[in-house]
Amino acid sequence: MIDTTATTEAAPKYERAYRVMLQRLKAGLYPVGGRMPTEGELAEHFEVSRVTIRRALDMLVHDGYIESRQGSGYRVVTLSPASDTCLTSFTDAMLRAGREPTSRFLGMELLQQDDPAAAELPQDLVSRPLMRISRLRLVDAQPRMLVLTYAPYDLMKDATPADFPETGPGQSILRILSGRFNLEWSTACEDISPIAATSDIASSLGVAEGTPLLKQACSAFDDADRTVFHEEVIRNGSVSFNLSSQTRMPRHV
């Protein structure tokens, strides 16, 4: 059910329409890869002019949720827009490409303060107990990534395997962390380095031990520059990027 209480009568009509459409996007009513209702349909629904609706849609375009295609309207491109590469939803990227992303929950465990297993993580994370969630990401049923996510235990202590869907847009870890556990972040940094597959990694990804792989480490920060969560992604494949003056986005995985 969409909560329309976030829209106030004091806000301009285009902003009220924007907020409701954003709520619907986040609720999954407009799926990734699908088309938004037409300007005419939205204008009729919100009882406003097409100029007003176009302004609301332009806000969603600017925020990165949808894109405008001349002659074909607006298409949903992601439910988790981000200006940082490692915070771009892998799930959404695969859905946009017409692929089928799925997840396999491998487990979660408590890491006590200063646990050696978290020695390479940001210091402000390892100084407190952490939850480590392990998942295998697949594309069209083929293993592509082993993902280890580290977040503060006090925020994740009630987590269960049911919190990590294996299919659909809800499997995105970005939406799980923000929607289920209320983690908020604004920036991130990442590091990509080559590694050789250990026996455990090789078994998970279905490759030979010693196979060259890519390790992508991403730390997300809040407005006070505190680390909100850290993720290590072991990829069986390459990463390409589109570069622009504003952002660096993955072209394919």
C-alpha positions in Angstrom: 0.0 0.0 0.0 1.4 3.4 -1.0 1.7 5.9 1.9 0.6 9.3 0.6 1.0 11.1 3.9 4.5 12.1 2.7 2.8 14.4 0.2 1.8 17.6 1.8 -0.7 20.1 0.5 1.9 22.8 0.9 4.2 21.2 -1.6 3.9 22.2 -5.3 1.8 19.8 -7.4 4.8 18.5 -9.4 6.6 17.7 -6.1 3.6 15.8 -4.7 3.4 13.8 -7.9 7.1 13.1 -7.8 7.0 11.9 -4.2 4.1 9.5 -4.9 5.8 8.1 -8.1 9.0 7.7 -6.1 7.1 5.7 -3.4 5.6 3.5 -6.1 9.0 2.9 -7.7 10.5 1.9 -4.4 7.5 -0.4 -3.7 8.2 -2.2 -7.0 5.0 -1.1 -8.7 7.0 0.1 -11.7 9.5 -2.7 -12.4 13.1 -2.2 -13.6 13.1 -2.3 -17.4 9.5 -1.6 -17.7 7.8 1.6 -19.0 6.2 4.2 -16.8 2.6 5.2 -17.6 2.4 7.8 -20.3 2.4 11.5 -19.4 -1.3 11.7 -20.3 -2.2 8.8 -18.1 -0.2 10.2 -15.2 -1.6 13.7 -15.7 -5.1 12.3 -15.6 -4.4 10.2 -12.5 -2.9 13.1 -10.5 -5.4 15.6 -12.0 -2.7 18.0 -13.1 -1.4 19.3 -16.4 1.1 17.3 -18.6 3.6 20.1 -18.0 3.4 19.5 -14.3 3.8 15.7 -14.8 6.7 16.2 -17.1 8.5 18.3 -14.4 7.9 15.5 -11.9 9.2 12.9 -14.4 12.2 15.1 -15.1 13.0 15.0 -11.3 13.0 11.2 -11.4 15.3 11.3 -14.5 17.7 13.6 -12.7 17.7 11.3 -9.7 18.6 8.4 -11.9 15.5 6.3 -11.5 14.2 6.5 -15.0 15.3 7.6 -18.4 13.5 9.4 -21.2 13.5 7.9 -24.7 12.2 10.0 -27.5 9.2 8.4 -29.0 8.9 5.7 -26.4 8.3 7.5 -23.1 10.0 6.8 -19.8 11.6 3.6 -18.7 12.7 2.5 -15.2 16.4 1.9 -15.1 17.1 1.3 -11.4 15.5 1.3 -8.0 18.8 2.1 -6.3 20.5 5.0 -8.2 23.9 6.0 -7.0 26.8 8.2 -8.2 29.4 5.6 -7.1 30.1 2.6 -9.2 30.1 0.0 -6.4 26.8 1.3 -5.2 25.1 0.7 -8.5 22.7 -2.2 -8.2 23.9 -5.3 -9.9 20.4 -6.7 -9.7 19.0 -3.7 -11.6 21.8 -3.8 -14.2 21.1 -7.4 -15.0 17.3 -6.9 -15.2 17.9 -3.9 -17.6 20.0 -6.2 -19.8 17.3 -8.8 -20.0 19.2 -11.3 -17.9 17.9 -13.2 -14.9 19.9 -12.4 -11.7 19.4 -14.7 -8.7 21.0 -15.0 -5.3 22.0 -18.0 -3.1 22.2 -17.3 0.6 25.3 -19.0 2.0 25.2 -17.9 5.6 25.8 -15.1 8.1 28.0 -14.9 11.2 29.0 -12.6 14.0 32.5 -11.2 14.0 33.6 -9.9 17.3 35.4 -6.6 17.7 38.9 -6.7 16.1 38.3 -10.2 14.6 41.2 -11.1 12.3 38.7 -12.1 9.6 37.9 -8.4 9.3 41.5 -7.1 9.5 41.4 -5.4 6.1 38.1 -3.5 6.7 37.9 0.2 7.6 39.0 0.7 11.2 35.8 2.3 12.3 34.0 -0.9 11.4 36.4 -3.5 12.9 36.3 -1.6 16.2 32.8 -3.0 16.9 31.1 -6.3 16.4 30.0 -7.0 12.8 27.6 -9.2 10.9 29.1 -10.9 7.8 26.6 -12.0 5.2 27.8 -14.4 2.5 25.8 -14.8 -0.8 26.5 -16.2 -4.2 25.1 -14.1 -7.1 24.1 -15.9 -10.3 23.2 -14.7 -13.8 21.0 -17.0 -15.9 21.7 -19.7 -13.3 25.5 -19.4 -13.8 27.7 -18.3 -10.7 29.2 -14.9 -11.3 30.0 -13.3 -7.9 30.7 -14.3 -4.4 29.6 -11.4 -2.1 30.6 -10.8 1.5 28.8 -7.9 3.1 29.9 -6.5 6.5 27.6 -4.2 8.6 27.4 -3.3 12.3 25.9 -6.1 14.3 23.8 -3.9 16.4 21.8 -2.9 13.3 21.8 -6.5 11.8 21.3 -8.6 14.9 17.7 -9.5 14.0 18.6 -10.6 10.5 17.4 -14.0 9.2 17.9 -15.8 5.9 14.4 -14.7 5.0 15.7 -11.1 4.8 17.7 -12.0 1.7 15.4 -12.9 -1.2 16.9 -15.1 -3.9 14.8 -13.8 -6.8 13.3 -10.5 -8.1 14.3 -6.8 -7.5 14.2 -7.3 -3.7 17.4 -9.4 -3.8 19.5 -6.2 -4.2 21.7 -5.8 -1.1 21.3 -2.0 -1.4 17.6 -2.3 -1.0 17.9 -4.9 1.8 20.3 -2.7 3.8 18.3 0.5 3.4 14.8 -0.9 3.4 15.0 -3.6 6.0 17.8 -2.4 8.2 17.6 1.4 7.7 21.2 1.9 6.8 21.8 5.2 5.0 24.8 6.3 3.0 25.8 9.1 0.7 29.2 8.3 -0.8 31.6 5.3 -1.3 35.0 4.4 -2.4 36.2 1.2 -4.1 39.3 -0.8 -4.9 39.5 -3.4 -7.6 42.4 -5.9 -7.5 43.3 -9.3 -9.0 43.3 -12.4 -6.8 43.7 -16.1 -7.3 40.8 -18.4 -6.4 41.2 -20.2 -3.1 39.7 -23.7 -2.8 36.6 -22.2 -1.1 36.1 -19.5 -3.7 36.8 -21.9 -6.5 34.1 -24.3 -5.1 31.5 -21.5 -4.9 32.1 -20.1 -8.3 32.7 -23.4 -10.1 36.2 -22.6 -11.3 39.6 -24.2 -10.8 41.6 -23.4 -7.8 44.1 -20.6 -8.7 41.9 -19.2 -11.4 42.6 -15.4 -11.8 39.6 -13.4 -10.5 38.7 -9.8 -9.7 38.1 -8.6 -6.1 36.1 -5.4 -5.8 36.1 -3.9 -2.3 33.5 -1.2 -1.6 33.1 1.0 1.5 30.0 3.2 1.9 30.0 6.3 4.1 27.4 8.5 5.7 27.4 12.3 5.6 29.7 12.3 8.7 32.2 10.2 6.8 31.6 7.1 9.0 31.6 3.7 7.4 28.1 2.3 7.1 28.9 -1.0 5.5 31.7 -2.7 3.6 31.4 -5.3 0.8 33.8 -7.6 -0.9 32.8 -9.0 -4.3 34.8 -11.8 -5.9 33.9 -11.7 -9.6 34.2 -14.4 -12.2 34.4 -12.1 -15.2 35.5 -8.6 -16.3 34.1 -5.2 -15.5 33.7 -2.4 -18.1 32.8 1.2 -17.5 31.2 4.1 -19.2 32.9 7.3 -18.3 31.3 10.8 -18.1 32.1 14.1 -16.4 29.6 13.3 -13.7 29.9 9.7 -12.8 31.4 6.3 -13.7 28.9 3.6 -14.3 29.3 -0.1 -15.1 28.6 -0.9 -18.7 28.4 -4.6 -18.3 29.5 -7.3 -15.8 
